[in-house]
Amino acid sequence: MTSSPASSTAADWRVSGTYFEACNCDAICPCRRQGGQKLTSGSTYGVCDFALSWRILDGHRGEVPLAGHTVVMAGSYSDSEAGKPWRVCLYVDEAASGDQFTALEEIFLGRAGGTPLRNFAARIGEVYAVRRASISLEHARRRWFIRAADYVVVRSSTPVPSDLAVTCGIPGHDQPGEEVQTETMRVEDGALRWEVRGRCGFASDFDYRSGS
């Protein structure tokens, strides 16, 4: 299954809230900008394994309310592959209704267009699975945590100091945040399998919307 652009008939939507991610790079992640400048290129180890999480505090797609729901994505890409396509699994809050599940799947895979497609989802080359999951997120400072059933676990409590503002392209470079060091990141789901310790993470806010 591959991701595809949204149809032009998709309902207007907007979701905003808090964001936390981890990957297997060393902090500060080479993907970040510091003081508005990207100082390095390429993943620390040539392959980026990652886990991303979003807690929606306010949002809707058309008449479908989305506030209070959570989404997690795990994936991997290789610097050596042309275009560095992502291969991912998406986990959607098991409490979502059918309409909410569909809206969240389409928004966070970029199929509804808008900010996610521009920020990151255009790089999704293959979607291994989209699953309902029991998701637990903690996006409070020094208590960062992700769990998506038994598939994904991330823990962090250690900020990484920086004299310059740090931003990440996934929530958007208009959303400054905080680099962290993760205690652990474990993913076990089909082709996505790794466990690393003492690598990097990032906490911020996000505000995604439909349209250009």
Kinemage of the C-alpha trace (Angstrom):
@kinemage 1
@onewidth
@group {chain A} dominant
@subgroup {mainchain}
@vectorlist {calphas} color= white
{ca met a 1} P 0.000 0.000 0.000
{ca thr a 2} L 1.401 3.389 -0.954
{ca ser a 3} L 0.422 6.889 0.035
{ca ser a 4} L -1.284 9.124 -2.511
{ca pro a 5} L -2.257 12.793 -2.727
{ca ala a 6} L -5.687 13.842 -1.570
{ca ser a 7} L -8.595 14.400 -3.903
{ca ser a 8} L -9.677 18.013 -4.337
{ca thr a 9} L -13.053 17.179 -2.740
{ca ala a 10} L -11.637 16.503 0.735
{ca ala a 11} L -13.400 18.477 3.475
{ca asp a 12} L -11.620 21.415 5.071
{ca trp a 13} L -9.774 20.361 8.193
{ca arg a 14} L -7.409 21.587 10.878
{ca val a 15} L -5.666 19.820 13.764
{ca ser a 16} L -3.356 21.340 16.356
{ca gly a 17} L -1.751 20.202 19.591
{ca thr a 18} L 1.488 18.784 20.951
{ca tyr a 19} L 4.180 16.739 19.217
{ca phe a 20} L 6.986 14.449 20.361
{ca glu a 21} L 9.328 12.288 18.294
{ca ala a 22} L 12.418 10.128 18.629
{ca cys a 23} L 14.922 8.733 16.145
{ca asn a 24} L 18.158 6.776 16.200
{ca cys a 25} L 20.380 9.771 15.366
{ca asp a 26} L 22.643 11.435 17.894
{ca ala a 27} L 21.434 14.715 19.410
{ca ile a 28} L 21.115 17.314 18.082
{ca cys a 29} L 19.548 15.470 15.143
{ca pro a 30} L 21.095 16.337 11.745
{ca cys a 31} L 17.577 16.983 10.401
{ca arg a 32} L 17.013 19.928 12.735
{ca arg a 33} L 17.638 23.590 12.110
{ca gln a 34} L 19.489 25.573 14.759
{ca gly a 35} L 18.990 29.308 14.679
{ca gly a 36} L 17.214 28.838 11.353
{ca gln a 37} L 20.207 27.121 9.744
{ca lys a 38} L 20.615 23.454 8.820
{ca leu a 39} L 24.226 22.813 9.685
{ca thr a 40} L 24.601 19.137 8.723
{ca ser a 41} L 23.062 16.642 6.314
{ca gly a 42} L 22.325 12.939 6.385
{ca ser a 43} L 21.427 10.673 9.276
{ca thr a 44} L 24.048 10.002 11.942
{ca tyr a 45} L 24.227 6.294 11.052
{ca gly a 46} L 23.056 6.363 7.410
{ca val a 47} L 19.616 4.951 8.264
{ca cys a 48} L 16.954 6.844 10.195
{ca asp a 49} L 14.587 4.776 12.348
{ca phe a 50} L 11.928 6.933 13.960
{ca ala a 51} L 8.764 7.156 16.037
{ca leu a 52} L 6.506 10.232 15.845
{ca ser a 53} L 3.505 11.165 17.994
{ca trp a 54} L 0.768 13.781 17.918
{ca arg a 55} L -1.812 14.675 20.596
{ca ile a 56} L -4.671 16.645 19.053
{ca leu a 57} L -5.971 19.317 21.407
{ca asp a 58} L -8.206 21.057 18.870
{ca gly a 59} L -9.326 19.863 15.487
{ca his a 60} L -11.933 18.758 12.985
{ca arg a 61} L -12.384 17.508 9.470
{ca gly a 62} L -15.550 19.010 8.119
{ca glu a 63} L -18.176 18.164 10.733
{ca val a 64} L -16.074 15.374 12.269
{ca pro a 65} L -14.493 16.436 15.610
{ca leu a 66} L -10.911 15.252 16.148
{ca ala a 67} L -9.907 16.898 19.449
{ca gly a 68} L -8.725 14.498 22.124
{ca his a 69} L -7.381 11.859 19.744
{ca thr a 70} L -3.813 10.643 19.301
{ca val a 71} L -1.725 9.335 16.417
{ca val a 72} L 1.662 7.583 16.294
{ca met a 73} L 3.812 6.791 13.271
{ca ala a 74} L 6.870 4.519 13.168
{ca gly a 75} L 9.103 4.313 10.140
{ca ser a 76} L 12.527 4.081 8.592
{ca tyr a 77} L 14.496 5.372 5.615
{ca ser a 78} L 18.003 5.030 4.211
{ca asp a 79} L 20.222 7.917 3.144
{ca ser a 80} L 21.582 5.738 0.345
{ca glu a 81} L 18.210 5.270 -1.372
{ca ala a 82} L 17.203 7.858 -3.964
{ca gly a 83} L 14.679 10.273 -2.459
{ca lys a 84} L 15.023 8.641 0.971
{ca pro a 85} L 11.465 7.227 0.894
{ca trp a 86} L 9.859 6.489 4.231
{ca arg a 87} L 8.373 3.067 4.999
{ca val a 88} L 5.907 3.394 7.846
{ca cys a 89} L 3.221 1.991 10.090
{ca leu a 90} L 0.501 4.332 11.349
{ca tyr a 91} L -1.288 3.836 14.667
{ca val a 92} L -4.599 5.588 15.290
{ca asp a 93} L -6.319 6.005 18.652
{ca glu a 94} L -8.555 2.969 19.177
{ca ala a 95} L -11.254 5.250 20.637
{ca ala a 96} L -11.747 6.998 17.271
{ca ser a 97} L -15.041 6.405 15.498
{ca gly a 98} L -15.037 5.141 11.931
{ca asp a 99} L -15.233 8.659 10.506
{ca gln a 100} L -12.559 9.906 12.890
{ca phe a 101} L -10.253 6.996 12.060
{ca thr a 102} L -10.589 7.699 8.340
{ca ala a 103} L -9.966 11.413 8.827
{ca leu a 104} L -6.863 10.838 10.963
{ca glu a 105} L -5.469 8.229 8.578
{ca glu a 106} L -5.897 10.513 5.580
{ca ile a 107} L -4.534 13.599 7.333
{ca phe a 108} L -1.404 12.023 8.829
{ca leu a 109} L -0.520 10.000 5.728
{ca gly a 110} L -0.820 13.161 3.649
{ca arg a 111} L -3.773 11.929 1.613
{ca ala a 112} L -5.843 14.929 2.728
{ca gly a 113} L -3.135 17.281 1.444
{ca gly a 114} L -2.282 20.392 3.415
{ca thr a 115} L 0.497 20.827 5.960
{ca pro a 116} L 1.431 17.163 6.575
{ca leu a 117} L 1.903 16.551 2.860
{ca arg a 118} L 4.182 19.581 2.604
{ca asn a 119} L 6.072 18.954 5.852
{ca phe a 120} L 6.741 15.222 5.673
{ca ala a 121} L 4.141 12.908 4.134
{ca ala a 122} L 5.237 13.402 0.522
{ca arg a 123} L 8.254 11.295 1.488
{ca ile a 124} L 6.151 8.278 2.478
{ca gly a 125} L 6.930 5.622 -0.096
{ca glu a 126} L 5.231 2.605 1.480
{ca val a 127} L 2.686 2.105 4.237
{ca tyr a 128} L 3.136 -1.301 5.820
{ca ala a 129} L 0.047 -1.055 8.018
{ca val a 130} L -2.553 1.282 9.502
{ca arg a 131} L -3.723 -0.013 12.865
{ca arg a 132} L -6.120 0.896 15.621
{ca ala a 133} L -4.106 0.859 18.820
{ca ser a 134} L -4.259 1.684 22.478
{ca ile a 135} L -2.072 4.800 22.563
{ca ser a 136} L -0.585 6.459 25.643
{ca leu a 137} L 1.263 9.763 25.222
{ca glu a 138} L 2.934 12.104 27.699
{ca his a 139} L 4.139 15.354 26.170
{ca ala a 140} L 5.070 17.150 29.402
{ca arg a 141} L 8.620 18.462 29.810
{ca arg a 142} L 10.970 15.830 31.267
{ca arg a 143} L 8.179 13.257 31.106
{ca trp a 144} L 8.073 12.506 27.384
{ca phe a 145} L 6.556 9.142 26.584
{ca ile a 146} L 5.024 7.247 23.649
{ca arg a 147} L 3.305 3.885 23.682
{ca ala a 148} L 1.268 2.406 20.839
{ca ala a 149} L 0.054 -0.985 22.102
{ca asp a 150} L 3.077 -3.324 22.064
{ca tyr a 151} L 4.415 -1.848 18.815
{ca val a 152} L 6.131 1.355 19.951
{ca val a 153} L 7.648 2.522 23.249
{ca val a 154} L 9.688 5.722 23.723
{ca arg a 155} L 10.837 7.334 26.976
{ca ser a 156} L 12.779 10.527 27.609
{ca ser a 157} L 13.394 12.907 30.492
{ca thr a 158} L 16.587 14.713 29.447
{ca pro a 159} L 16.589 18.043 27.549
{ca val a 160} L 19.595 18.806 25.338
{ca pro a 161} L 20.852 22.402 25.848
{ca ser a 162} L 21.127 24.682 22.829
{ca asp a 163} L 21.978 28.376 22.656
{ca leu a 164} L 20.039 28.598 19.385
{ca ala a 165} L 16.380 27.905 18.660
{ca val a 166} L 15.891 24.320 17.462
{ca thr a 167} L 13.191 23.387 14.940
{ca cys a 168} L 12.100 20.254 13.094
{ca gly a 169} L 10.431 20.035 9.693
{ca ile a 170} L 7.725 17.564 10.733
{ca pro a 171} L 5.825 19.876 13.101
{ca gly a 172} L 7.204 22.721 10.964
{ca his a 173} L 10.070 25.154 11.262
{ca asp a 174} L 7.558 27.764 12.444
{ca gln a 175} L 7.168 25.693 15.647
{ca pro a 176} L 10.340 25.963 17.768
{ca gly a 177} L 10.754 23.239 20.352
{ca glu a 178} L 13.196 21.374 22.537
{ca glu a 179} L 15.776 18.746 21.618
{ca val a 180} L 15.925 15.823 24.047
{ca gln a 181} L 17.929 12.662 24.595
{ca thr a 182} L 15.830 9.516 24.755
{ca glu a 183} L 16.363 6.809 27.322
{ca thr a 184} L 14.892 4.205 24.994
{ca met a 185} L 13.096 3.828 21.667
{ca arg a 186} L 11.727 0.401 20.801
{ca val a 187} L 9.665 -0.517 17.733
{ca glu a 188} L 8.477 -4.046 16.928
{ca asp a 189} L 6.058 -4.330 14.027
{ca gly a 190} L 6.788 -6.523 11.020
{ca ala a 191} L 9.687 -5.092 9.021
{ca leu a 192} L 10.102 -2.251 11.535
{ca arg a 193} L 12.192 -3.644 14.394
{ca trp a 194} L 14.795 -1.876 16.496
{ca glu a 195} L 15.693 -0.829 20.013
{ca val a 196} L 18.135 1.992 20.732
{ca arg a 197} L 19.141 3.940 23.830
{ca gly a 198} L 20.611 7.370 24.416
{ca arg a 199} L 19.659 8.834 21.034
{ca cys a 200} L 17.676 11.948 20.098
{ca gly a 201} L 14.150 13.290 20.286
{ca phe a 202} L 12.237 16.526 19.834
{ca ala a 203} L 9.205 18.071 21.541
{ca ser a 204} L 7.112 20.898 20.143
{ca asp a 205} L 3.627 21.976 19.091
{ca phe a 206} L 2.007 21.471 15.699
{ca asp a 207} L -0.730 23.200 13.718
{ca tyr a 208} L -1.730 21.426 10.483
{ca arg a 209} L -4.449 22.481 8.106
{ca ser a 210} L -5.907 21.771 4.681
{ca gly a 211} L -5.227 23.941 1.667
{ca ser a 212} L -2.053 25.502 0.343
